[in-house]
Amino acid sequence: MSITVDWKNNGAFIKIEGILDFEVVMEANDLLIGDPRFDAILYQIWDFREIKSVSIEVEDAKTIATVNKAATRWTKNVYVGILANINQNNLQFFELYRKTMQDTAWQYGIFQNYKDLTDWLESSLGKKFS
């Protein structure tokens, strides 16, 4: 398992490799939310393209979304882009997260390639991404 968080221009790029489970996602969330730059965040890009498997139960997915839902109290209008090789195993987690977050101001999108994700961010935020 590997987690990297890179910050750039009020945004964060989070990459996770290996097995995606509850502890890994919570550790990544801690790195992100615990950073003082999170207070001014405009977007998050979560790259799950290198995960080998997803081992997250429905209740764990709800807990993860609840933690992020609490973060919406102090970070409004954040765009969360998910990069993933979509399959039935990981789609359930991503869709449950999206459903839990839908009544917040955060916008959420799932993409299979970086260009589509950055096009979405550029049209939403009005700035270029490299």
Phi and psi in degrees as GROMACS dihedral restraints (atoms count N, CA, C in turn):
[ dihedral_restraints ]
;  ai    aj    ak    al  type     phi  dphi    fc
    3     4     5     6     1  -140.2    20    10
    4     5     6     7     1   134.4    20    10
    6     7     8     9     1  -127.2    20    10
    7     8     9    10     1   128.4    20    10
    9    10    11    12     1  -127.9    20    10
   10    11    12    13     1   142.3    20    10
   12    13    14    15     1  -128.0    20    10
   13    14    15    16     1   118.4    20    10
   15    16    17    18     1  -117.0    20    10
   16    17    18    19     1   132.4    20    10
   18    19    20    21     1  -103.7    20    10
   19    20    21    22     1   140.2    20    10
   21    22    23    24     1  -157.9    20    10
   22    23    24    25     1   127.0    20    10
   24    25    26    27     1    47.5    20    10
   25    26    27    28     1    58.4    20    10
   27    28    29    30     1    60.1    20    10
   28    29    30    31     1    29.9    20    10
   30    31    32    33     1  -143.2    20    10
   31    32    33    34     1   163.3    20    10
   33    34    35    36     1  -129.9    20    10
   34    35    36    37     1   139.1    20    10
   36    37    38    39     1  -112.5    20    10
   37    38    39    40     1   115.4    20    10
   39    40    41    42     1  -112.6    20    10
   40    41    42    43     1   123.4    20    10
   42    43    44    45     1  -118.7    20    10
   43    44    45    46     1   130.4    20    10
   45    46    47    48     1  -122.8    20    10
   46    47    48    49     1   132.6    20    10
   48    49    50    51     1  -124.9    20    10
   49    50    51    52     1   151.6    20    10
   51    52    53    54     1    98.7    20    10
   52    53    54    55     1  -140.4    20    10
   54    55    56    57     1   -91.9    20    10
   55    56    57    58     1   127.3    20    10
   57    58    59    60     1   -94.4    20    10
   58    59    60    61     1   113.4    20    10
   60    61    62    63     1  -134.5    20    10
   61    62    63    64     1   179.0    20    10
   63    64    65    66     1   -55.5    20    10
   64    65    66    67     1   -47.5    20    10
   66    67    68    69     1   -62.6    20    10
   67    68    69    70     1   -38.8    20    10
   69    70    71    72     1   -65.6    20    10
   70    71    72    73     1   -46.3    20    10
   72    73    74    75     1   -64.4    20    10
   73    74    75    76     1   -40.7    20    10
   75    76    77    78     1   -67.0    20    10
   76    77    78    79     1   -36.6    20    10
   78    79    80    81     1   -64.3    20    10
   79    80    81    82     1   -42.8    20    10
   81    82    83    84     1   -63.4    20    10
   82    83    84    85     1   -42.1    20    10
   84    85    86    87     1   -61.2    20    10
   85    86    87    88     1   -41.4    20    10
   87    88    89    90     1   -60.9    20    10
   88    89    90    91     1   -43.3    20    10
   90    91    92    93     1   -62.4    20    10
   91    92    93    94     1   -39.0    20    10
   93    94    95    96     1   -75.9    20    10
   94    95    96    97     1   -57.2    20    10
   96    97    98    99     1   -69.1    20    10
   97    98    99   100     1   -29.9    20    10
   99   100   101   102     1   -76.9    20    10
  100   101   102   103     1    -9.0    20    10
  102   103   104   105     1   -82.7    20    10
  103   104   105   106     1   134.5    20    10
  105   106   107   108     1   -60.3    20    10
  106   107   108   109     1   -22.8    20    10
  108   109   110   111     1   -70.3    20    10
  109   110   111   112     1   -16.0    20    10
  111   112   113   114     1   -61.1    20    10
  112   113   114   115     1   -29.3    20    10
  114   115   116   117     1   -60.8    20    10
  115   116   117   118     1   -25.5    20    10
  117   118   119   120     1  -112.8    20    10
  118   119   120   121     1    16.2    20    10
  120   121   122   123     1   -67.4    20    10
  121   122   123   124     1   139.9    20    10
  123   124   125   126     1  -110.4    20    10
  124   125   126   127     1   -29.8    20    10
  126   127   128   129     1  -150.2    20    10
  127   128   129   130     1   156.3    20    10
  129   130   131   132     1  -131.2    20    10
  130   131   132   133     1   134.6    20    10
  132   133   134   135     1  -117.1    20    10
  133   134   135   136     1   116.7    20    10
  135   136   137   138     1  -104.5    20    10
  136   137   138   139     1   116.7    20    10
  138   139   140   141     1  -102.2    20    10
  139   140   141   142     1   107.4    20    10
  141   142   143   144     1  -108.2    20    10
  142   143   144   145     1    14.6    20    10
  144   145   146   147     1   -66.2    20    10
  145   146   147   148     1   -21.1    20    10
  147   148   149   150     1  -102.7    20    10
  148   149   150   151     1    13.7    20    10
  150   151   152   153     1   -76.9    20    10
  151   152   153   154     1   145.8    20    10
  153   154   155   156     1   -92.2    20    10
  154   155   156   157     1   -32.4    20    10
  156   157   158   159     1  -160.9    20    10
  157   158   159   160     1   161.3    20    10
  159   160   161   162     1  -115.3    20    10
  160   161   162   163     1   126.7    20    10
  162   163   164   165     1  -130.2    20    10
  163   164   165   166     1    69.8    20    10
  165   166   167   168     1  -128.3    20    10
  166   167   168   169     1   121.9    20    10
  168   169   170   171     1   -77.2    20    10
  169   170   171   172     1   161.8    20    10
  171   172   173   174     1   -56.7    20    10
  172   173   174   175     1   -45.0    20    10
  174   175   176   177     1   -64.8    20    10
  175   176   177   178     1   -35.9    20    10
  177   178   179   180     1   -65.6    20    10
  178   179   180   181     1   -41.4    20    10
  180   181   182   183     1   -62.2    20    10
  181   182   183   184     1   -39.4    20    10
  183   184   185   186     1   -64.7    20    10
  184   185   186   187     1   -39.2    20    10
  186   187   188   189     1   -63.8    20    10
  187   188   189   190     1   -45.0    20    10
  189   190   191   192     1   -58.9    20    10
  190   191   192   193     1   -47.0    20    10
  192   193   194   195     1   -64.8    20    10
  193   194   195   196     1   -36.6    20    10
  195   196   197   198     1   -64.4    20    10
  196   197   198   199     1   -39.9    20    10
  198   199   200   201     1   -60.8    20    10
  199   200   201   202     1   -46.0    20    10
  201   202   203   204     1   -69.1    20    10
  202   203   204   205     1   -33.9    20    10
  204   205   206   207     1   -62.5    20    10
  205   206   207   208     1   -38.4    20    10
  207   208   209   210     1   -63.1    20    10
  208   209   210   211     1   -35.8    20    10
  210   211   212   213     1   -67.0    20    10
  211   212   213   214     1   -20.7    20    10
  213   214   215   216     1   -68.8    20    10
  214   215   216   217     1   -13.3    20    10
  216   217   218   219     1   -66.6    20    10
  217   218   219   220     1   -32.7    20    10
  219   220   221   222     1  -115.5    20    10
  220   221   222   223     1    -7.3    20    10
  222   223   224   225     1  -126.2    20    10
  223   224   225   226     1   100.9    20    10
  225   226   227   228     1   -90.5    20    10
  226   227   228   229     1   157.3    20    10
  228   229   230   231     1    52.9    20    10
  229   230   231   232     1    47.6    20    10
  231   232   233   234     1   -92.9    20    10
  232   233   234   235     1   140.0    20    10
  234   235   236   237     1  -100.0    20    10
  235   236   237   238     1   124.6    20    10
  237   238   239   240     1  -114.1    20    10
  238   239   240   241     1   111.7    20    10
  240   241   242   243     1  -106.2    20    10
  241   242   243   244     1   130.2    20    10
  243   244   245   246     1  -106.9    20    10
  244   245   246   247     1   125.0    20    10
  246   247   248   249     1  -103.3    20    10
  247   248   249   250     1   122.2    20    10
  249   250   251   252     1  -157.6    20    10
  250   251   252   253     1   150.8    20    10
  252   253   254   255     1   -83.7    20    10
  253   254   255   256     1   103.3    20    10
  255   256   257   258     1   -73.9    20    10
  256   257   258   259     1   129.9    20    10
  258   259   260   261     1  -146.2    20    10
  259   260   261   262     1   171.2    20    10
  261   262   263   264     1   -58.7    20    10
  262   263   264   265     1   -33.9    20    10
  264   265   266   267     1   -66.6    20    10
  265   266   267   268     1   -48.4    20    10
  267   268   269   270     1   -88.1    20    10
  268   269   270   271     1   -22.9    20    10
  270   271   272   273     1   -61.7    20    10
  271   272   273   274     1   -36.2    20    10
  273   274   275   276     1   -59.6    20    10
  274   275   276   277     1   -44.7    20    10
  276   277   278   279     1   -63.4    20    10
  277   278   279   280     1   -49.0    20    10
  279   280   281   282     1   -63.0    20    10
  280   281   282   283     1   -40.5    20    10
  282   283   284   285     1   -70.4    20    10
  283   284   285   286     1   -38.3    20    10
  285   286   287   288     1   -64.6    20    10
  286   287   288   289     1   -41.5    20    10
  288   289   290   291     1   -60.4    20    10
  289   290   291   292     1   -48.7    20    10
  291   292   293   294     1   -58.2    20    10
  292   293   294   295     1   -45.4    20    10
  294   295   296   297     1   -62.0    20    10
  295   296   297   298     1   -42.0    20    10
  297   298   299   300     1   -66.6    20    10
  298   299   300   301     1   -33.1    20    10
  300   301   302   303     1   -89.6    20    10
  301   302   303   304     1    -4.1    20    10
  303   304   305   306     1   -65.5    20    10
  304   305   306   307     1   -21.3    20    10
  306   307   308   309     1   -94.5    20    10
  307   308   309   310     1    20.0    20    10
  309   310   311   312     1  -109.7    20    10
  310   311   312   313     1   174.8    20    10
  312   313   314   315     1   -81.2    20    10
  313   314   315   316     1    -8.1    20    10
  315   316   317   318     1   -70.5    20    10
  316   317   318   319     1   139.1    20    10
  318   319   320   321     1  -101.0    20    10
  319   320   321   322     1   145.9    20    10
  321   322   323   324     1  -138.0    20    10
  322   323   324   325     1   133.3    20    10
  324   325   326   327     1  -142.3    20    10
  325   326   327   328     1   146.8    20    10
  327   328   329   330     1  -113.5    20    10
  328   329   330   331     1   129.0    20    10
  330   331   332   333     1  -134.7    20    10
  331   332   333   334     1   150.6    20    10
  333   334   335   336     1  -100.5    20    10
  334   335   336   337     1    -8.7    20    10
  336   337   338   339     1  -142.6    20    10
  337   338   339   340     1   153.4    20    10
  339   340   341   342     1   -64.2    20    10
  340   341   342   343     1   -38.5    20    10
  342   343   344   345     1   -62.4    20    10
  343   344   345   346     1   -45.4    20    10
  345   346   347   348     1   -61.5    20    10
  346   347   348   349     1   -39.8    20    10
  348   349   350   351     1   -64.3    20    10
  349   350   351   352     1   -47.3    20    10
  351   352   353   354     1   -69.7    20    10
  352   353   354   355     1   -31.7    20    10
  354   355   356   357     1   -60.8    20    10
  355   356   357   358     1   -42.6    20    10
  357   358   359   360     1   -62.1    20    10
  358   359   360   361     1   -45.9    20    10
  360   361   362   363     1   -63.8    20    10
  361   362   363   364     1   -43.9    20    10
  363   364   365   366     1   -60.9    20    10
  364   365   366   367     1   -43.1    20    10
  366   367   368   369     1   -70.5    20    10
  367   368   369   370     1   -31.0    20    10
  369   370   371   372     1   -79.5    20    10
  370   371   372   373     1   -41.6    20    10
  372   373   374   375     1  -101.8    20    10
  373   374   375   376     1   -13.6    20    10
  375   376   377   378     1    70.0    20    10
  376   377   378   379     1    31.0    20    10
  378   379   380   381     1  -138.9    20    10
  379   380   381   382     1   155.0    20    10
  381   382   383   384     1   -82.7    20    10
  382   383   384   385     1   145.9    20    10
  384   385   386   387     1  -122.1    20    10
  385   386   387   388     1   141.2    20    10
